């Protein structure tokens, strides 16, 4: 049944029809001209992708008030393109991704994201490698997330629009077979909001960082890691300027052909420029493990303890999180994935404390090297010490992806 909205000249059925025609065109183009390893353009290789998702969400704005819950079908369109080349000394990558999600119930809830990335690598010698990159985002936050959590929906605001621009440089020194190697990184990211300035101006900020990681080989399958990172966060108007210092120690290892892991634990300190905010120091954690009891069955576990900038409550957030995923290939082309996880967020300087529990299941079928389709379900349940931030959400989705 065609569901049309005259207001705003928004016709959801036509939007989906256009998206489907793009998909069909890509499918025809891919079947005629593309090869499994992308499209060759001289020394460059082009990798186009197109994704389409259609689903249903029973709490679009993540509200805690039952009679204000919006239940809606939605569609997401996500084309992308990657261009890369690799020479004897240099390599280059350019990438563009776009995502637009539209809800049938209200076109005002639409959110989108543009993402551009470019990177250039240079090998000065067999031991020394450099890489510089730049990254740009321009998009909108989904209502119910970011700055518009809780009862912000009652203010009838448009989704928050923002953009960010970042530059980064990395240097690796250490040849193949060397006992030790070092990696240096330096970068800066500037993030600014473009609308709803009464609420978003205080979130504009610039982040500058530099860090170093020393890797020492203890055995052919085990490396010892020492890491240092310092981050300076400067806000345009808010009194939240701070300096974060992180010192970590850990290891990475390939225990067997079935198990690989990386774990870092250490000390994290956050110092605020303004004394009205309390400083923080505590344990930092970054760990991940992959276990494959069979070549067709993979388990992934990630753990972390970190800080994050606040979206309005308190001065910053301390987050503990864990995620466990299992992917199983029942056939060469058919796989299922299940994941479960949680995060605890403590808003320092505020009475707000959240706990988010989630799980999901999905199934994918690879029709060919370039065509995949899937079906999935996701459930989220956030409890909070402040009632307006509590919510439950269920989403069912069907996906189609074409890639080269």
Buried (B, 14 or more C-beta within 10 A) or exposed (E): EEEEBEEEEBBBEEBBEEBEEBBEEBBEBBEEEBEEEBBEEEEBBBBBBBBBBBBBBEBBBBBBBEEEBBEBBBBBBBBBBBBBBEEEEEBBBBBBBBBBBBBBBBBBBBBBBBBBBBBBBBBEEEEEBBBBBBBBBBBBBBBBBBBBBBBBBEEEBEBBBBBBBBEBEBBBBBEEEEEEBBBBBBBBBBBBBEBBEEBBBBBBBBBBBBBBBBBBBEEEEEBBBBBBBBBBBBBEEBEBBBBBBBBBEBBBBBEEEBBBBBBBBBEBBBEBBEEEBEEBEEEBBBBBBBBBEEEEBBBBBBBBBBBEBBBBBBBBBBBBBBBBBBBBBEEEEEBBBEBBBBBBBBBBBBEBBBBBBBBBBBBBEBEEEBBBBBBBBBBBBBBBBBEBBBBBBBBBBBBBBBBB
